[in-house]
Amino acid sequence: MLLWCALTAAGEEAVALRVEQFTVPPATGPTAYVRVENLREAEWRGRIALRLPEGWRIEPAERPVTLAPKAAQRVPFTIVKGANLDANRYHVEAVATGDDGSRVARKQEVACASAPFFKPTIDGRTGDWADAIPVSFTVGGKKTTVSTYWNRQEFCLLVEVEEEKHVGYREGAEFDAVQFALAPRDAPTALQPGGKAARCEFLLADPKCFVLAAPDTLLSAAQEVRELAALELKSAKLAIRRRGGVTRYEAALPLSALPGIEPMEGREFGFSVLVHDPDGTGLRDMGEAAGLWPWQRNRLAWSLWAGARWGKDAPFDNRIEWGFCSSKR
């Protein structure tokens, strides 16, 4: 078993910056966060600013920050005026200005990553998903769109995968699948195989849903290449349909299968998706699209299973910011 983890950051910049995903629609006036990490072995002092789309307004304009060596911090900014975009792509820039005159800037495209309250019919059709907030990313010229809902009984997921062809679940061979994970907002991924998963992790593969990890699963066990037959979640609802070059994975998981995840309006959680397309684009990783740092790749963040093909690099961590909201608007 190999663990990939970057020990140092590339370049000579003093800090690394990342704007987190919005977890509620921007027009509702949420708090936006810039994550800043000190890359050096000395204290860093300076100011963090966040630049949002034209016409938006935030408070304050910048915040002073002091970071111990190698420390990280989430820096909050209140969106006083914002707007929801149908494309759900927002161009932003974070800027760090050190007291020593140094300057670091990072431009990103972020999304509103949130699950509105609704109970869809799980039939592989998209008509019920008009009020979701789709998050899209492209790998190898092929688009993936992820939408989520929640209700008092279930967590619901729709993943639309553009691909040349779809290979269904086959024992003893590679096949197409969607792997996803949910975790409490403040549950970090362990870096040693003796730790526990602290996440709920699943695999969708035509026509079944499998449980790959629960919060108390040892990471060493999750790194064993397991046969899937004994891991089926029979209480899940699943429909997989293909039309016009797009495969749609639609699923509803009972909340009883999500220990540690308590849906509530305004609550954040960690979430991410891997799309397995071994005969096409290979592994598509939402963590890369969300702008995670290169050293946030972690082999232990995802479970192994028979039928998967992994790339030479470890996938990114599965704790992308996501939220539960009452509605799209």
N, C-alpha and C positions, 0 to 999 in steps of 0.2 A: 504494500500500500504506500502510495506516495502522497505527500502533502506539499502543495505548491503555495508559497506565500512570499511576497516580495518583502525584503528586509529594508531596502532603502528606496527612496524616490529618485527618479531620473532628474538630471539637471541640478542647478545650483540655487533654485528658488528657495526663499526662506520659509514659505508656507504653501500649502495646497488648499484650493478652494473648490467647493461644490455647492450649487444651489439645489436644495431638496425639492422633490415634487410637491406641488400643492395638494393638500389632502381634502380640501373642500373647494367648491367653485370660487374663482377669484372675485367675482362680483359681490360675494357675500361679505367681503372684508376680512379675510382670514389673516393669520400670521404666516409670513414667509420666512424660511430659515436658510441661512448660509452656514455651511459647515466649513470650519477652518482648522487646519492641522499644522502645527509647528514641526517642520522637517529637520530642524537643527538641534544641536546639543546645547544650545544657549537659550535663554529667555527671549521671547519676541514680544515687542510692544508696538502697537499701531492702531489703525482704524480700518473698519470694514464697511464698505458701501455696497449697496445693491441697486442696480439699474434695471428697471422694468420697462415694458413697452410704452411707447409714446402716449401721453395723456393719462397714464397711471400716476398715482401719488402714494408715497409711503412715509411713515414716521418711525423713527427719526431718519434723517438723510444718511447718517453714518453712526457707527457705534465704536467706542474705544474698546480694545481687547488686549489683555495681557495673557500670554500663554507660557507655561513652563516648558522646558525642553521636551519635545515629542508629544506634547499634550494636544488635545483637540477640544473644540467647543462648538455648540450650535448657537448661532447669533440670530436673534429674532428681529423682524421688521414687520410692522403692522401695515397691511394694504388698506389705505384710507379710501382709495378710488381705484377700481379695477374693472375689467370687462371679461365676460366669458366668450371664448372663441369657438366656433363650431369645429374647427380643425383640431382643437385641443393641443395646440403647439404654441408655446410662449417663448419668445426670444428674450433672454435675460443675460446680465453680466454682473459678476461679483468682482470687486476690486479691493485689494489689501494694500494699504500704504503704511510702511513702517516708519517709526520715529527716526530711523536712520536715513530716511529718504528713499528707501527701496520701494518698488511697486510691483505687485503681481496682479494680473487680471485673467479672468477666465470667462469666455462666452459659452453659453449653453442654450439648448432648447429643452424646456421642461414641459411637463404635462400636469393636468389635474388628474390625480390618481385616486379615485374614490368610488365606493359602491353605494348607489342610491337604494332606497327601500322599495322593494317590489318583489312579487312572486311570479316568475314566468312559467309557462308551460314548457316542459323539456321535451321538444319534438324535433330539434335540429333545424328549426326555422328561425328567422331573425325578426319576425314581426313584433315579438314581445320585448325587443331590446332597444326600441326607439328612445326610451328615456334613460338609457345607460350613458356612461361617460367613457367612450372608447379611447384606449391608449394604443397607438400604432408605432411600429418600428420596422425597418427594412434591413434585411441581410441578404447579400448576394442578389440584389435586385428583386427579391420576393418579400412581400409585405405580410406582417403578422399584426392582428388587431385583437386586443384583450379588453373584455368588458366584464364588469362584476355587478351583482345585486346582492342584497341580503333581505331577509325577513325574519320573523320570530321563530321559524323552524329550520331555515336552511341558509347556507352560503351558496350562491349561484355564480357560474362562470361560463363565459362564451369566448372561445379562442378561434379566430378565423385565420386559417393558414393558407396563404397562396403557395402552391407547389405544383410541379409538373405532373406528378401522379401520387396516389396515396397507397401505401402498403400497410394493410391491416395487421393486427396482432398475430404473430406466428411464433410458436415455441421453437427454439433452436435456431432462429434466424433473426436478422435485424428487421426492424419495422418502425413505422412512423408513430409518434406519440407526443403527448404534452405532459410535462412534469411541472408541478407547481407546489409552492410551500407558503404557509402562513405561520406567523409567530407573533407573540406579544411585542409591543413597541420597544420595550427596554430589555428584551432577552437577547443578548449577544450570541453570536456563533462561536463555539469553543474552537480553539486552535490545536487541541491535542486529542487524539483518538480515544482517550479515556474519559472524555467529557460526554455529556448527554446532549441530544439533538436540540431540545428546547423549541421544537417546531412540529407542525403537522404537515406532512408531505405526501403527495399523491401522484399517481400516474394515470392518465387517460389514454387508453389504447383500444381501438375498435374490437369488441363492443363492451369493454369492461373498465372499471375503476379499481385501482389497487392502492393500498396503504403502504407507503414506503418507510415512514417514520412517524413516531409519536413523541411527545416531549421527553419521555423518559427513555427513549431508545439510545443505547450506547452508540457513539459515533463509530466505534470500531466495527460494530455489527452492521451499521449502515454502509460501510465500505466493503462488505462482502458482496460478491456478485450473486444475488439471490434469484431463484426461479420465482415467477410471479403467481403461479397457480394458487398457492396457499395464502396470498396476500389480498385477495379480492374483497372489496367493500360492497357487500350485496345490498346494503341499504341506500347506496347512492343511486340517483337517477342519471342516466347518460344517454345521449343521442349524438351520433356522428353521421353527418351527411356531407356529400360532395356535390358541388355544382359549379360549372364554369371555371374550373381550375382552382377553386377554393374549397378546402376541407373545413367544416365547422364542427368543433367539439363543444357541445353544450352539456353542462352538468349541474346538478344540485346535490350538495352534501348535507346531511343532517348535522345540526349544531352539536349533537352528541358525539360526532366524530372529530370535533375540533376542541379538545380540552385546552383550556387556557385562552381561548378566543371568545370574548364576550361582546357581541355586537351592540353598539349603542351610537346614536347620532353624535358625531363629533369625535369619536374615539379613533385613534390611530393604531395601526398594526403594521407589521412587516410582511411583505408579499413579493414574490417574483415568479417568473415563468421561464422554463426552458422548452424550446420546440426541437424535437428530434426529427430530422429529415435526412437520414443517412444516405439515401439515393439521390439527394439533391443538394441543398445548401449546407448540409451538415447540422451542427448545433447552433441554434439561434438563442441568444442570451439577452433577456430583457435588462440585466444589470449593466451591460455595456451601453445600451441605449439610454439608460437613466443617468449615465455619466459617473458611475462609480470609479474610484481611483484604481490604477493598475494593481496596487498592493492589496486591494480588497478581493482579489481572486482567492478562493479557498476551496480546495477539493472536498473538505469535510462539510461544506455547506449543502451538498447534494448527495443523495443516496445512489449507489450503484445497483444495476439490475440487468438480468440476462436479456439481451436483445438490443442494448444501447451501443452506440459508437461515440466515444468521447474524443475531443480534439487534443492536441499536444499541450495546450494551456488549460489550467483549471478554470471552471466556470466562476463567475462572480458570486459574491455573497447573496443570500436570498432575502435580505432585510430591506428591500426598497420601501420607501414611505408609501403607505396607502391609508385610506380612511373610510369610515362609515358615515354617510350623510343621509338626510331625510329625503332629498330630491335633487334632480339635476340642476334646478334653478335656485 
